[in-house]
Amino acid sequence: PRVNFGHIGQQWATLFQNVGRGDSIVERNILNAQIAYNHGTWTLTAYGTNLTNQHYPAALNSGLYFAGAPRQYGVKLLKTF
């Protein structure tokens, strides 16, 4: 099993650092996890990213905010040759 946590503090999104225009991006915390099962040459992995489903702007350009990735989860099957 693997769990990771990432914290990104508040940051400026432009060179101008204009608080009045909202040129900063808020801080965020992202939690991801995965678990894998190996059987011979096969690996089955279940994973999840942004498990708390935090909504946050990932980027800002010309006053437009671009959303960060939403919660995602899935299963991967890997065959090693």
N, C-alpha and C positions, 0 to 999 in steps of 0.2 A: 504494500500500500504506500501511497505517496500523497502528501498534502502539502500545499504551499500557500503562503499568504504574502501578498504584496501591498505595500503602502506607498502611494505617491502623494507627496505634499502639494500644497497650492503652488502653481507655477504661472509665470507670465506666458501668454500665448502670442504676443507681438513684441516687437522691438521698442514700442513706445511706452509700455507700462502705464497705460492710462486707466486709472481706477474708474473714472467717470464713464468711460465707454465700455466698461466690463471686460477689459483685456486680460483678465486672469481666469484660470481654470481651477475649480475647487479641488481639494484633496479627495482621495478615494482609497478604498481598501478592497482588494480583490482576493477571493478565496477559491482555490482550485483543488481538485482531488482526482486520484485515479487508483485503480486496483487492477492487478494483472494476475492471470493464471497461466502457467506454462505447462505444456504436456508434449514432450518430445520436441518436434520442430514447429509446433503450433503455439501461439500466444494469443490469449483472449484478454482484452483490456476494456474495462468500463471506466468512463471518465466524465467529469463535469467541470465546467469553467464558470466563473462568476456565480458561484453557488448561492450567494445572498441576493442575486439579481439586482445589484446596485445600478441605478440609472445615473449616468454621469456623462458630461461632455469630454470627449477624448481629444478634440482639437477645435480651434477657433480660427476663422479666417474671414476678414472683411465683415465682421459682425455676425457671421453665421457659425452656429455651433454644430459640430458633428458628433453624433452619439457614439459612445463606446459600445463594445460588443455586449449583447444581452446574455442571460444565462443560456448555456449550451450544454448538452449532454449526449452521450452516445456510446456505441460499442465498436471496437476495432478488432479485426481478426488478422493475424499476421502469420504467414508461413515462411520459414527460413529454409533456404536451399543450401 
